Amino acid sequence: MSATLRIHRGSGEPGREVYLGQQRLGTLTSEVTEFPIIPGRHVLELKLGSFHSNPAHFDAREGELIEYDLVDDPDAVLPMLLGRAVKLVRTNAR
């Protein structure tokens, strides 16, 4: 029983690590990367060294496709210090 998490890397760097909570799912190696996930409530975050995205909270149902785009964060303040130069945007919210 699973759902699918799909992330569109966009202009983000390849090699960002994908985390659901404390669990590392893998890395963004392609323009579009998919991961099977268990249904339930999750916190998604992408990391690249000391840089990380904003946390994205979502609920996944059995068989559901959860889709996010990685985009530049125009609201980032001092991104070199805070590491929040990108953010995750849900593209197929229910």
Secondary structure, DSSP 8 states (H G I E B T S, - for coil): --EEEEEE-TTS-TT-EEEETTEEEEE--SSEEEEEE-SEEEEEEEEETTEE---EEEEE-TT-EEEEEEEE-TT-SSHHHH--SEEEEESS--
